[in-house]
Amino acid sequence: MVKRHNEAVEEWVGECNRLRAEGVRAKDLPKKPKRPLKPKLPAEEQEDNEERSSSSSSECMEARTARPTKDYCLDRENAEL
């Protein structure tokens, strides 16, 4: 996939150089070929990955959203004194 894109870019550069030599304005040159998107995982593997990431992320969310209680904060302040 990357090889095809690199070949397309090389062809585009050659075409742009040829057109510039003929006196074509830069704004009228063809656009650069776009890089192809990454291939998607097959549906079966996507479901497995989603299940793994959702279970681990929910545990992290619980840990991040849990706030210390007021008593805990007071105990820490008294311990520091």
N, CA, C and O of each residue as an XYZ file, in Angstrom:
324
protein
N       0.832     -1.179      0.000
C       0.000      0.000      0.000
C       0.886      1.256      0.000
O       0.634      2.198     -0.752
N       1.900      1.262      0.830
C       2.803      2.408      0.903
C       3.606      2.512     -0.385
O       3.867      3.612     -0.873
N       3.996      1.373     -0.934
C       4.773      1.372     -2.176
C       3.967      2.019     -3.304
O       4.485      2.833     -4.068
N       2.685      1.639     -3.393
C       1.834      2.222     -4.447
C       1.725      3.726     -4.279
O       1.762      4.469     -5.260
N       1.591      4.175     -3.041
C       1.475      5.613     -2.782
C       2.773      6.325     -3.157
O       2.746      7.382     -3.789
N       3.904      5.747     -2.769
C       5.192      6.357     -3.105
C       5.384      6.442     -4.616
O       5.904      7.434     -5.126
N       4.961      5.394     -5.332
C       5.049      5.413     -6.796
C       4.150      6.498     -7.373
O       4.535      7.198     -8.310
N       2.948      6.637     -6.809
C       2.023      7.664     -7.284
C       2.587      9.062     -7.028
O       2.418      9.960     -7.853
N       3.254      9.248     -5.893
C       3.849     10.545     -5.571
C       4.997     10.848     -6.537
O       5.142     11.982     -6.994
N       5.812      9.836     -6.847
C       6.905     10.029     -7.796
C       6.373     10.432     -9.173
O       6.916     11.329     -9.818
N       5.312      9.763     -9.613
C       4.689     10.110    -10.902
C       4.155     11.537    -10.866
O       4.297     12.289    -11.830
N       3.540     11.900     -9.746
C       2.974     13.248     -9.591
C       4.079     14.304     -9.647
O       3.918     15.340    -10.292
N       5.193     14.043     -8.977
C       6.316     14.984     -8.992
C       6.821     15.156    -10.417
O       7.066     16.281    -10.852
N       6.982     14.058    -11.152
C       7.426     14.121    -12.544
C       6.465     14.923    -13.402
O       6.878     15.745    -14.220
N       5.181     14.674    -13.207
C       4.151     15.403    -13.962
C       4.189     16.894    -13.630
O       4.083     17.731    -14.526
N       4.338     17.227    -12.352
C       4.399     18.635    -11.940
C       5.638     19.314    -12.527
O       5.561     20.452    -12.990
N       6.772     18.624    -12.510
C       7.996     19.195    -13.084
C       7.829     19.451    -14.579
O       8.254     20.485    -15.093
N       7.207     18.500    -15.266
C       6.976     18.655    -16.708
C       6.059     19.840    -16.986
O       6.321     20.641    -17.884
N       4.976     19.947    -16.208
C       4.025     21.047    -16.408
C       4.661     22.398    -16.079
O       4.416     23.387    -16.769
N       5.476     22.437    -15.025
C       6.149     23.702    -14.661
C       7.120     24.134    -15.767
O       7.265     25.326    -16.040
N       7.786     23.155    -16.401
C       8.704     23.466    -17.498
C       7.939     24.048    -18.696
O       8.481     24.838    -19.469
N       6.668     23.640    -18.833
C       5.834     24.159    -19.928
C       5.246     25.521    -19.596
O       4.638     26.160    -20.454
N       5.424     25.977    -18.342
C       4.946     27.304    -17.969
C       3.589     27.327    -17.277
O       2.954     28.378    -17.200
N       3.137     26.180    -16.773
C       1.851     26.129    -16.063
C       2.043     26.748    -14.684
O       3.058     26.525    -14.025
N       1.051     27.527    -14.258
C       1.121     28.160    -12.933
C       1.002     27.104    -11.835
O       0.365     26.067    -12.013
N       1.625     27.393    -10.712
C       1.647     26.436     -9.600
C       0.236     26.124     -9.103
O      -0.045     24.987     -8.726
N      -0.651     27.114     -9.098
C      -2.009     26.863     -8.589
C      -2.812     25.966     -9.524
O      -3.834     25.407     -9.125
N      -2.350     25.827    -10.778
C      -3.063     24.989    -11.744
C      -2.497     23.579    -11.836
O      -2.977     22.771    -12.631
N      -1.483     23.274    -11.034
C      -0.908     21.936    -11.036
C      -1.863     20.955    -10.357
O      -2.674     21.355     -9.521
N      -1.767     19.667    -10.716
C      -2.635     18.669    -10.055
C      -2.286     18.536     -8.576
O      -1.150     18.777     -8.166
N      -3.284     18.149     -7.787
C      -3.068     17.968     -6.351
C      -2.256     16.707     -6.091
O      -2.266     15.763     -6.881
N      -1.556     16.719     -4.968
C      -0.745     15.570     -4.565
C      -1.668     14.398     -4.223
O      -2.733     14.607     -3.641
N      -1.275     13.166     -4.576
C      -2.097     12.002     -4.221
C      -2.206     11.867     -2.704
O      -1.235     12.064     -1.974
N      -3.392     11.532     -2.256
C      -3.613     11.391     -0.818
C      -3.116     10.033     -0.340
O      -3.166      9.034     -1.056
N      -2.638     10.039      0.891
C      -2.177      8.808      1.515
C      -3.387      7.932      1.821
O      -4.386      8.433      2.336
N      -3.324      6.633      1.516
C      -4.475      5.765      1.802
C      -4.683      5.592      3.304
O      -3.745      5.712      4.092
N      -5.915      5.312      3.681
C      -6.243      5.077      5.082
C      -5.675      3.740      5.542
O      -5.439      2.836      4.741
N      -5.464      3.639      6.834
C      -4.998      2.374      7.388
C      -6.098      1.332      7.218
O      -7.280      1.661      7.319
N      -5.724      0.086      6.962
C      -6.748     -0.954      6.824
C      -7.435     -1.211      8.162
O      -6.812     -1.132      9.221
N      -8.722     -1.518      8.096
C      -9.484     -1.812      9.310
C      -9.353     -3.291      9.651
O      -9.173     -4.134      8.773
N      -9.447     -3.588     10.946
C      -9.416     -4.974     11.382
C     -10.696     -5.669     10.942
O     -11.733     -5.022     10.803
N     -10.637     -6.977     10.722
C     -11.874     -7.708     10.444
C     -12.846     -7.546     11.609
O     -12.424     -7.328     12.745
N     -14.139     -7.652     11.334
C     -15.180     -7.393     12.329
C     -14.993     -8.232     13.591
O     -15.239     -7.746     14.695
N     -14.568     -9.467     13.445
C     -14.412    -10.355     14.590
C     -13.337     -9.833     15.550
O     -13.544     -9.832     16.764
N     -12.200     -9.393     15.022
C     -11.123     -8.888     15.860
C     -11.482     -7.548     16.485
O     -11.052     -7.251     17.600
N     -12.267     -6.731     15.780
C     -12.671     -5.434     16.317
C     -13.506     -5.607     17.563
O     -13.321     -4.880     18.540
N     -14.425     -6.560     17.547
C     -15.286     -6.783     18.710
C     -14.457     -7.206     19.916
O     -14.698     -6.743     21.031
N     -13.471     -8.094     19.695
C     -12.621     -8.537     20.799
C     -11.844     -7.371     21.386
O     -11.750     -7.240     22.607
N     -11.282     -6.518     20.524
C     -10.505     -5.372     20.997
C     -11.382     -4.372     21.730
O     -10.947     -3.781     22.719
N     -12.610     -4.170     21.265
C     -13.520     -3.231     21.924
C     -13.877     -3.728     23.323
O     -13.953     -2.940     24.266
N     -14.095     -5.035     23.453
C     -14.437     -5.591     24.762
C     -13.284     -5.417     25.736
O     -13.498     -5.062     26.896
N     -12.063     -5.663     25.274
C     -10.901     -5.522     26.148
C     -10.708     -4.079     26.574
O     -10.458     -3.806     27.748
N     -10.823     -3.153     25.631
C     -10.571     -1.757     25.964
C     -11.682     -1.185     26.833
O     -11.410     -0.345     27.690
N     -12.926     -1.616     26.639
C     -14.010     -1.058     27.440
C     -13.923     -1.537     28.888
O     -14.239     -0.776     29.802
N     -13.500     -2.781     29.114
C     -13.424     -3.264     30.486
C     -12.279     -2.593     31.237
O     -12.423     -2.259     32.413
N     -11.151     -2.394     30.575
C     -10.035     -1.767     31.279
C     -10.268     -0.278     31.460
O      -9.859      0.289     32.473
N     -10.922      0.372     30.492
C     -11.146      1.809     30.625
C     -12.196      2.109     31.691
O     -12.126      3.157     32.333
N     -13.176      1.210     31.900
C     -14.178      1.468     32.923
C     -13.549      1.415     34.314
O     -13.935      2.172     35.205
N     -12.578      0.515     34.495
C     -11.895      0.449     35.784
C     -11.109      1.726     36.042
O     -11.088      2.239     37.161
N     -10.461      2.235     34.995
C      -9.687      3.471     35.149
C     -10.608      4.645     35.430
O     -10.270      5.518     36.229
N     -11.755      4.677     34.791
C     -12.690      5.780     35.002
C     -13.182      5.771     36.438
O     -13.317      6.827     37.056
N     -13.449      4.595     36.968
C     -13.912      4.518     38.353
C     -12.839      5.046     39.295
O     -13.145      5.765     40.246
N     -11.599      4.697     39.039
C     -10.506      5.134     39.908
C     -10.308      6.639     39.808
O     -10.013      7.292     40.809
N     -10.467      7.196     38.611
C     -10.257      8.631     38.433
C     -11.402      9.459     38.996
O     -11.174     10.556     39.505
N     -12.622      8.955     38.913
C     -13.762      9.748     39.339
C     -14.026      9.621     40.836
O     -14.735     10.445     41.415
N     -13.459      8.592     41.465
C     -13.677      8.431     42.893
C     -12.953      9.551     43.639
O     -11.744      9.729     43.486
N     -13.686     10.286     44.429
C     -13.106     11.397     45.183
C     -12.891     10.978     46.630
O     -13.683     10.220     47.190
N     -11.837     11.464     47.220
C     -11.631     11.139     48.628
C     -12.727     11.792     49.482
O     -13.229     12.872     49.170
N     -13.063     11.123     50.529
C     -14.106     11.666     51.407
C     -13.539     12.808     52.232
O     -12.326     13.002     52.307
N     -14.433     13.552     52.843
C     -14.022     14.690     53.659
C     -13.196     14.209     54.849
O     -12.214     14.847     55.227
N     -13.599     13.081     55.436
C     -12.863     12.534     56.578
C     -11.442     12.162     56.165
O     -10.496     12.380     56.922
N     -11.294     11.614     54.992
C      -9.974     11.229     54.503
C      -9.083     12.458     54.388
O      -7.913     12.421     54.767
N      -9.637     13.545     53.866
C      -8.872     14.775     53.716
C      -8.464     15.333     55.083
O      -7.333     15.786     55.260
N      -9.376     15.299     56.036
C      -9.072     15.793     57.362
C      -7.989     14.936     58.032
O      -7.093     15.460     58.693
N      -8.083     13.630     57.855
C      -7.087     12.732     58.432
C      -5.706     13.028     57.848
O      -4.711     13.005     58.573
N      -5.637     13.303     56.553
C      -4.340     13.594     55.931
C      -3.767     14.915     56.464
O      -2.563     15.025     56.695
N      -4.632     15.911     56.656
C      -4.166     17.190     57.174
C      -3.614     17.022     58.600
O      -2.568     17.577     58.936
N      -4.330     16.251     59.430
C      -3.893     16.038     60.806
C      -2.593     15.235     60.836
O      -1.760     15.454     61.715
N      -2.408     14.330     59.914
C      -1.203     13.509     59.889
C       0.005     14.349     59.511
O       1.115     14.082     59.972
N      -0.197     15.350     58.686
C       0.905     16.200     58.255
C       1.358     17.147     59.377
O       2.516     17.562     59.413
N       0.449     17.481     60.280
C       0.787     18.383     61.364
C       1.588     17.653     62.377
O       1.984     18.234     63.387
